[in-house]
Amino acid sequence: MKRPRAARQPATSVSAAAGADARVRRGSAGLRQAAALLCLSGVAGLVYQVLWIKQLSLVVGVDVHAVTIGVSAFFGGLALGGWAVGRLADRAASAWRLYLWLEVAIAVLGIAATLALAHAAAPFAWLEVRAGAAAWVLPLALVGLPAIAMGGTLPALMRALRGDGVTLGANGGRLYAANTAGAIAGTLLAAFVLIPLLGITGSALVAAALNALAALGAWWFGRALADPVEAAPAQASAPCASGQRVLALTLYALAGAIALGYEVVWSQAIVQFLSTRAFAFAVMLATYLAGLTIGSLVVARRVDRARDPWGVFALLVVGAGLVALVEFAWLGEWLPAAQQLVSQRALGATGNLLVATCASFAVAALCIVLVPTLLLGAAFPYVVRLSVDPSRTGTGVGAVLALNTLGGIAGSVLAGVWLVPALGVIHTLGVLACASGLVAILAVAFGDGAGRRARFAIPLLAVVALIVAVATPVDRLAALLAKTRGGDLVFYEESRGATVAVVEQGKATQRFHRLYIQGVSNSGDTMTSLRYMRLQALLPLIVHNGTPRASLVIGLGTGITAGATLQYPGLEQRVVAELLPAVVRAVPEFQGNFDVSRSPQVDIRLRDGRRELLQSAQRYDLITLEPPPPSASGVVNLYSREFYQLAAARLQTGGIVAQWLPLPTQNRDDTRSLVRSFLDVFPHATLWTTELHEMLLVGSLQPMTLDASSIASRFAQPQVSAALRAVGVASPAALLATYVTDRAGLDWFAGDAPAVTDDRPRIEYTGWVRRQDFPPVLSELLDLTGDPPLKGASDTLYQDIRRERATLHTFYAAGLDAYRGDRAQWMRDIDTVMRADPENPYYNWFTGGRPAH
């Protein structure tokens, strides 16, 4: 019996089916390859971004306006690239080849921009004085040109895939996720590996190598996928009308503004749960990008099958705003407790303090940042589906990216420069949440075919966001800061660029105020702070060879160092460079600064220290620094060899630079590098101890002679002696007892340590220092102590210096006893100190005596 023959299909049907199968197979393979390339490109792009933001702060200054303009140039380049290259991609013979040349351009321009930015600070300052705003063309062009090529990579590869229009949203979501996943890797790689090991230029070379690898991959993959697949009529969903596409693009641009506004607010508000270290910012940014990646990936599978894309898009946008606001309203002491628990568990499991600390950062970022960014990331594939014409994929995707990026620029400027200073963090979040609700309402009101559920739910969620915004106390973060720091809030301002707070702390008999910037302790008016900060100004003025007339203090802080200059009567000009206006307004809350912020004798200039030295040709007899520790993000460039060269160029003949040298904030090798960078510029240098934890480097381009009679006469000035006696320095001998060593001793300590430079700012990326690491460094430096080489000193003076030094070093030994937990030896050493100098207010501070006034 014969089997029935299968019905024969027409040849055209077989051919069409085969063509469709080929398109599916080619599209699937191309998607994987394009995703891999965009992941590589994302790694390189974020490495460049981290590097250029660091370099821009040295070129245009770290003022929030300057950095915002510089960073906006980068994002503006991305927007222009997305728009222009997207249009070009639709006309290109081979989108793979176009992508190849884009990666080559990024590599070449990226290296060129990095090298040019390293030398652009002085030309920019020169141009700004002579050409005004036109000088901004220089930094804007340097970061904007390579960013144009970066912005075109995603539209080019979307055009290379093109496909049948059915999977447009899915492809867009997956490629966006791949690119953002690469950005996460780039963020972490830059902070944890590349910059610490290779520096700025070396990191840029690695990024360029990744661009070159992506270009090579495009050449290899493009050979197999050289002929772009023509778009076929969409099967799953009809394309949106032109008006609907414009609406989707407009709303996504507004969503981009809201998203970048959130990032600005988060970066300012979350820091009290993190730190000012670069690692903390890297973890937060990685979490932000992870949310975008995961959100985009999750919806990529179902976006093209969604029956109500407008409604889903609206829910995602309004949900992100509401969640972001509710999370801040929900914040409490539970978060620091959770961070501590996770940190302890991580430390127990790994024994690594850096891992444990970053784990605590991750807890804060996950609790505050992750969920809203998941929702924002999920919105991208829906916008691609709603706004991109399958026949013009490159143009459509480019427009989506361009408008979203331009919206992001506007949002970051609006939030950082205007909203936060005017309304505060909580109310700014409320404004952003309500704006999210408005975008969602517009989406369901004017979007084509939004479902009934969305039309009901969106206005309801928007109203809930408004209620939460109004109900959340504006001082929510301020109260939490004071409570977690165990004190009472006396000053709080969410200002442009940073949040500044002053908290009263301490025991009933020893109350003091502490300055918090971005939730991180900077300094205070305890006896220890009063002592080292007054010495920071008065010691170099007293030992100066000439007659000091002009001084510059970099960093106002509590105002104690700058205020000490008011007590030196010979000064005719006192200049202070301070970055944050809110810090100036907080200074009256601190004791011991002689009301410096209101003094007509002090010229307070609101700019960062390097910018002041670059823009002004004024020369000084003393430049003294009281910046945050070198491990804080962005501060290391006030400890670099290039900074000291700049400072040296602004000294009068015989002028002095006095650099604060904290010891517990970095390990021994990094302290040696800090000393080496100072010695590389100043051939004549000495080291002085100003407090148990602090030392002072004093350097000059000319020999520094310590003249005993000059020091005695300057110390005898009533205002000078009163200011120093109040902090335990009662005589010239007590002052000279703080001398440690000269250039030879410093050279021996620094040894062959590499200098800190602008290109190698590795101290900013050093690991956390354990409490037990400080005592050996202090002991090693104190072992270098010798008699100061005094001109015209009597034997009696040297005897007095040695007696004062013995008491001071015994006090330091007691401090090291406390670090070891040896209370019995601490009691013996403190008893020796108090019998030798019972009236010393510095020593009495630690034994329950009265504080200085």
Salt bridges, closest charged atoms under 4 A:
ASP63 OD2 - HIS65 ND1 3.39
ASP90 OD1 - ARG159 NE 3.77
GLU128 OE1 - ARG611 NH2 2.30
GLU230 OE2 - ARG162 NH2 2.92
GLU333 OE2 - LYS483 NZ 3.20
ASP488 OD2 - ARG511 NH2 3.46
GLU493 OE2 - ARG585 NH2 2.45
GLU504 OE1 - ARG511 NH2 3.95
GLU504 OE2 - HIS513 NE2 3.85
GLU572 OE2 - ARG549 NE 3.88
ASP595 OD1 - ARG598 NH1 2.84
ASP603 OD2 - ARG605 NE 2.83
GLU612 OE2 - ARG605 NH1 2.60
GLU612 OE1 - ARG607 NH1 3.03
ASP669 OD1 - ARG668 NH1 3.67
ASP669 OD1 - ARG672 NH1 3.36
ASP670 OD1 - ARG762 NH1 2.97
ASP680 OD2 - ARG641 NH1 3.10
GLU691 OE1 - HIS693 ND1 3.53
ASP747 OD1 - ARG676 NH1 3.14
ASP747 OD2 - ARG743 NE 2.87
ASP752 OD1 - ARG672 NH2 3.34
ASP758 OD2 - ARG610 NH2 2.83
GLU764 OE1 - LYS54 NZ 2.86
GLU780 OE1 - ARG668 NE 2.74
ASP787 OD2 - ARG802 NH2 2.65
ASP787 OD1 - ARG805 NH2 3.03
ASP800 OD1 - ARG803 NH2 3.04
ASP817 OD1 - ARG820 NH2 2.37
ASP831 OD2 - ARG835 NE 3.00
